[in-house]
Amino acid sequence: MTDTLKIISQLIADKLEVDVETIKPESNLTELGMDSLDTFDIIFSAEDTFNIKVPNDKVDIATVQDVANLADALISEQHPK
């Protein structure tokens, strides 16, 4: 599990008030009980945590791994090493 995936999993666990061990990369956000507002809260938290800006047209995510992949892509794009 990547560091980004671990952090995203923890953000989701905190939001849902569940044990982080219940959050798997393949977990579907809707099946975890997240609605669209919860999803946007996680996106905003990821923006703050990773100092990134998620463009509105890139919010096409279904799983926890999708969120981590999007964050990794935006980190690389917005903060190249």
N, C-alpha and C positions, 0 to 999 in steps of 0.2 A: 504494500500500500504506500503510495507516494505521500509526501508531507502535505501537499495540497489536498489530497483526498482525505487524509486524517483530519485536517482542519475543517474541511467542508462537512465531514461526517459529524464532527463535534458540534458545529454550528447548528446542524439539523437536529441532533440529539437534544441540544439545549432548547431549541425552539419547541420541539415536541415533548420535552420533559420526559425523555426515555433514556435508557442506558445506551451509550454509544456502540456497544457490542451488537445491538439489534439493527444497526444501520450498515447495510452491505453496499458495495459499489453498484451492484445490479438492482438495488432496491428502487422501485418506481416511486416517485414522489407522491403521486396520488394514492397509491396503495399504502404508503406510510401514514396517510391521513392528512396530507398537506393540500390546502386549497390554493387558489391563485394568489391570494394575499400572502399566505405563508411562503410561497415560492418567491414572491417579490421581496419579502423580508430577508430571505436567505441571500438573494442576489445583492441587496443593499448591504448586508453584513459582509458578504464576500468583497464588495467594492471597498468597504472601510478596512477590512482585514488585510487585503492585498494591495491597497492603494491603486485600484484599477477603476475604469469606467466601462460599464457594460452597455454597448449600444442597444437601443430598443429593438433593432432588427435581428439581434443575435440571441434573443431570449426564446430559443426553441430547445427546451430541455425536458427530459422525461425521467432520467435516472440520476442517482447521486453521482455516478461516474460522469454523466453529461455535464453536471455543474463543475466538477473538478477539471474536466477537459477544457471547458470554456474558460475557467479561471487561469489554467496553465497557458492557454493560447493568448489570452489578453495580457498576462504578465510578460510573456516573451515579446509580444507586440509593443506594449506600452512601456516596458522597462528592459530594453535589450541590454545584454551584458557587454 
